[in-house]
Amino acid sequence: MKLIGIETSCDETAVSVVEDGRSILSNVVATQSEMHSDFGGIVPEVASRQHLVTIIPVVNRALAESNLEINQIDGIGVTYGPGLAGSLLVGVNAAKGLAISHDIQLYGVNHLEGHIYASWLGEEDPESDPGFPIMCLIASGGHTDLILMEGHGQFKLIGRTRDDAAGEAFDKGARVLGLGFPGGPEIQRISRSGSGEEPSMPRPRIKGSLDFSFSGLKTALLRRVEGRRWYSDSDARVPDDLEVAHVASVYQEAIVDTIVSLTLEAVSSYKVKGVILGGGVAANSLLREEFNKRSPVKVIVPEPKLCTDNGAMIGSATWFHLRHEASYQWNMDVVPSLRLG
């Protein structure tokens, strides 16, 4: 079964052709990072307008790179939530137009479920190694969720962020430190030259809960920078790169340690057989290293390009739904605040 996956939940226009939920025949992503970098974050209207410009060229390129024609496609999966309403609408309406005009099956996919199924795109098979139940961590700019996966389509939300998501904490931290956007890659880059000379930062924790909270950590970073009078006023001092690297390093360590510690606590509580990491923050090298070093169970992480938003993960999730029954969801609407589990 050859499926098109369309993902437009935020600022990436992504389309992929996936075969049988595992094999990527093409995977095209048109990014808007440079367009939003001047604003230090995503501007929703700008994002949706750019999706309108790029969606059809990206679909055509994905088909061309797969060496398939549209009449050889068996189904289309598209993200219908959560995400930015305007961005989601572009993807959903494009998918509907293609599906209706060519009489192809159409299925709506939860964006968060897509990040989980990115782990099925590769040589490893989470279904048999390690097998269910699996603890899934989805960490991105908008989400930091712990989800128990007991089988295909069987999800239970057991922990989520109370305020800022991990990716948002990286973005806002980078802005405080005078770095670029997106913040995660910038903090990871400069942290490589940091050392242990900087005092550590707090590990935020909500007592008696598996929920995350990063707003306090972000505030701690801001207070540290203000205390050193970096960038703040007329007599402020601009720090050198090494000073920024030291602070960025301990900030990154605090975010990563918090994520890993809470996730492994959930692993122990629910006696799962493995851990799946998904979302843009899962591309962070320190996070991957710490999970592999500290986890008592198998850790499955997609390659970095499949951690960030892409169409292949949507195509994979679609296959696991369509393999048993046909679906023609012509009345699908977007759900910007959609939950999983």
C-alpha positions in Angstrom: 0.0 0.0 0.0 1.5 3.3 -1.1 0.4 6.3 0.8 0.9 10.1 0.7 1.5 11.8 4.1 0.9 15.5 4.4 2.0 17.5 7.4 1.4 21.3 7.8 0.7 21.7 11.5 3.2 24.5 12.0 5.8 26.0 9.7 7.0 23.0 7.7 5.3 22.1 4.5 6.0 18.4 4.4 4.9 15.7 2.0 6.1 12.1 1.8 5.3 8.9 0.0 5.5 5.8 2.2 5.0 2.1 1.4 3.4 -0.2 3.9 4.1 2.0 6.8 7.8 1.3 6.9 9.6 2.3 3.6 10.1 5.9 2.7 9.9 6.4 -1.1 10.2 10.2 -0.9 10.2 12.8 1.9 10.1 16.4 1.0 10.2 19.3 3.6 9.9 23.0 2.8 11.0 24.8 5.9 10.2 28.4 6.9 12.8 28.8 9.6 14.6 31.7 8.0 11.3 33.5 7.3 10.4 33.4 11.0 13.9 33.9 12.5 13.6 37.7 12.5 10.6 37.4 14.8 12.2 34.9 17.2 9.2 32.6 16.8 6.4 31.4 14.4 4.0 34.0 13.0 0.8 32.0 12.3 -0.5 34.1 9.4 2.9 34.2 7.7 3.1 30.4 8.1 -0.3 29.7 6.6 0.3 32.0 3.7 3.6 30.3 2.9 1.9 26.8 3.1 -0.5 28.0 0.4 2.5 28.9 -1.9 4.4 25.7 -1.3 1.9 22.9 -0.8 1.3 21.9 -4.4 4.9 22.1 -5.5 5.9 20.0 -2.5 3.2 17.4 -3.4 4.4 17.3 -7.0 8.0 16.9 -5.9 7.3 14.1 -3.5 5.4 12.2 -6.2 8.3 12.8 -8.7 10.9 11.6 -6.2 8.9 8.4 -5.5 8.6 7.7 -9.3 4.9 7.3 -8.9 1.8 8.9 -10.4 -1.1 10.1 -8.4 -3.2 7.2 -9.7 -0.8 4.7 -8.2 -1.4 6.1 -4.7 -3.7 4.0 -2.4 -4.5 6.6 0.2 -3.7 10.0 1.7 -3.1 10.8 5.4 -3.0 14.4 6.6 -2.4 16.0 10.0 -5.7 17.6 11.2 -4.5 18.6 14.7 -3.0 19.8 16.9 -1.4 22.8 15.5 -2.0 26.2 14.0 -5.5 26.5 12.6 -4.5 28.3 9.4 -1.6 26.0 8.7 -3.7 22.8 9.3 -6.5 24.1 7.0 -4.1 24.3 4.1 -2.9 20.7 4.5 -6.4 19.3 5.1 -8.0 21.1 2.2 -5.1 20.1 -0.2 -5.5 16.5 0.9 -9.3 16.6 0.4 -8.9 18.0 -3.1 -6.4 15.3 -4.1 -8.4 12.5 -2.5 -11.8 13.6 -4.0 -10.5 14.3 -7.5 -8.7 11.0 -7.7 -11.1 8.9 -5.6 -8.4 8.0 -3.1 -8.9 7.0 0.6 -8.4 9.9 3.0 -7.5 9.6 6.7 -6.9 12.3 9.4 -3.9 11.8 11.6 -3.1 13.2 15.0 0.2 15.1 14.8 1.4 13.6 18.1 0.6 10.1 16.9 2.7 10.8 13.8 5.7 11.6 15.9 5.3 8.2 17.6 5.1 6.3 14.3 8.3 8.0 13.0 10.0 5.2 15.0 8.5 2.6 12.7 10.3 4.2 9.7 13.6 2.3 9.8 15.2 -1.0 10.5 14.0 -1.3 14.0 10.5 -2.6 14.7 9.1 -1.3 18.0 6.1 -3.7 17.7 8.3 -6.8 18.1 11.4 -5.3 19.7 10.8 -4.3 22.5 7.0 -4.9 22.1 4.1 -3.3 23.9 3.5 -1.5 26.2 5.9 1.3 25.3 6.4 4.7 27.0 6.4 7.5 24.4 7.9 10.9 25.0 6.9 13.6 22.5 9.0 16.7 23.1 8.7 19.6 20.7 8.0 23.4 20.5 4.4 22.9 21.5 4.3 19.7 23.4 6.1 17.7 26.1 3.9 14.7 26.6 4.3 11.3 28.2 2.0 8.8 26.5 1.6 5.1 27.3 1.2 3.1 24.1 -0.4 -0.3 24.8 -1.0 -1.2 21.2 -1.7 0.4 17.8 -4.2 3.2 18.3 -4.2 2.6 22.1 -2.8 5.6 23.9 -3.1 6.9 27.4 -1.8 10.4 28.4 0.1 10.2 31.7 2.1 13.4 31.8 2.2 16.7 30.0 3.6 20.2 30.3 1.8 22.6 32.6 3.2 25.7 30.9 6.1 25.9 28.4 7.0 22.9 26.3 10.6 21.8 26.2 11.1 23.2 22.7 9.6 26.5 23.7 12.0 26.6 26.6 14.9 26.1 24.2 13.5 28.9 21.9 13.0 31.4 24.7 16.3 30.5 26.4 18.1 31.1 23.1 16.4 34.5 22.8 17.5 35.4 26.4 21.1 34.4 25.5 21.1 36.4 22.3 21.1 33.3 20.0 19.2 32.6 16.9 16.0 30.7 16.0 15.1 27.9 16.3 16.6 27.8 19.8 17.3 24.1 20.3 19.9 23.7 17.6 21.5 27.0 18.6 21.8 26.0 22.2 23.1 22.6 21.3 25.7 24.1 19.0 27.1 26.6 21.4 26.9 24.3 24.4 29.6 22.0 22.9 32.2 24.6 23.9 30.8 25.1 27.4 32.3 23.5 30.6 31.4 22.8 34.2 32.6 26.2 35.4 29.0 27.5 35.5 26.8 26.7 38.6 24.0 24.3 37.7 20.4 25.3 37.2 17.3 24.0 39.0 15.5 20.9 37.9 11.8 21.8 37.8 9.5 19.2 39.3 5.8 19.2 40.2 5.4 17.2 43.4 3.4 14.0 43.1 3.0 14.3 39.3 4.6 13.2 36.1 3.8 16.5 34.5 6.5 18.9 33.2 7.0 22.6 33.9 9.7 24.6 32.3 8.6 28.2 32.9 10.5 28.4 36.2 13.7 27.2 34.6 13.3 29.8 31.9 12.8 32.5 34.5 15.9 31.3 36.4 17.9 31.7 33.2 16.6 35.2 32.7 17.4 36.2 36.3 21.0 34.9 35.8 21.5 36.9 32.6 20.0 40.0 34.2 22.2 39.6 37.2 25.2 39.8 35.0 23.8 42.8 33.1 24.0 41.1 29.8 22.1 43.0 27.0 19.8 44.7 29.6 20.4 48.5 29.5 22.6 51.3 28.4 25.6 50.1 30.5 25.1 46.5 29.8 28.0 44.2 28.9 27.9 42.0 25.9 29.3 38.6 26.9 31.8 36.7 24.8 30.9 33.4 23.1 32.5 31.3 25.8 30.5 32.9 28.6 27.3 32.3 26.7 28.4 28.7 26.0 28.9 28.0 29.8 25.4 29.2 30.6 23.7 27.6 27.6 25.4 24.3 28.6 23.9 24.2 32.1 20.6 25.3 30.8 20.5 22.5 28.3 21.6 20.0 30.9 18.7 21.1 33.2 16.1 20.6 30.4 17.5 17.3 29.4 17.9 15.9 32.9 14.4 16.9 33.8 13.0 15.2 30.7 15.0 12.0 31.2 14.4 11.7 34.9 10.6 12.1 34.6 10.4 9.7 31.6 12.4 7.0 33.4 10.2 7.4 36.5 7.2 6.7 34.2 9.0 3.7 32.7 9.4 2.3 36.2 5.8 3.1 37.3 4.2 1.5 34.3 6.6 -1.4 33.8 7.0 -0.8 30.0 9.2 -2.7 27.7 10.8 0.3 25.9 10.8 4.0 25.3 10.1 5.9 22.0 11.3 9.4 21.6 9.7 11.8 19.1 9.4 15.5 18.3 12.0 18.0 17.4 13.6 18.0 20.8 14.4 14.3 20.4 17.0 15.3 17.8 19.0 16.9 20.6 22.3 14.9 20.9 22.6 15.2 24.7 19.1 14.0 25.2 19.7 10.9 23.1 23.0 10.2 24.9 21.4 10.5 28.3 18.5 8.2 27.5 20.9 5.6 26.0 23.1 5.8 29.1 20.4 5.8 31.8 17.4 3.9 30.5 17.0 0.3 31.9 14.9 -0.6 28.8 15.4 -0.3 25.0 15.3 3.3 23.6 14.1 3.8 20.1 14.8 7.2 18.5 14.2 8.1 14.8 17.1 9.7 12.9 17.1 13.4 13.5 15.4 14.4 10.2 12.4 12.2 11.2 12.2 13.8 14.7 11.2 17.2 13.3 7.9 17.6 11.4 7.8 15.5 8.3 5.2 13.8 6.0 6.7 10.3 6.4 5.6 10.0 10.0 2.0 10.9 8.9 2.2 8.3 6.1 3.3 5.6 8.5 0.6 6.3 11.0 -2.0 6.3 8.2 -0.9 2.8 7.1 -1.4 1.4 10.5 -5.0 2.7 10.5 -5.9 1.9 6.8 -4.4 -1.6 6.6 -7.6 -3.1 8.1 -10.4 -0.9 6.7 -11.1 1.8 4.1 -11.6 5.4 5.1 -13.1 8.3 3.2 -13.2 11.2 5.7 -14.6 13.9 3.4 -16.1 15.8 6.3 -12.8 16.1 8.2 -12.2 19.4 9.9 -9.1 20.7 11.7 -8.9 20.5 15.5 -6.1 22.9 16.6 -6.2 21.7 20.3 -6.5 18.0 19.5 -5.2 15.7 22.3 -3.8 12.1 22.1 -4.9 9.7 24.8 
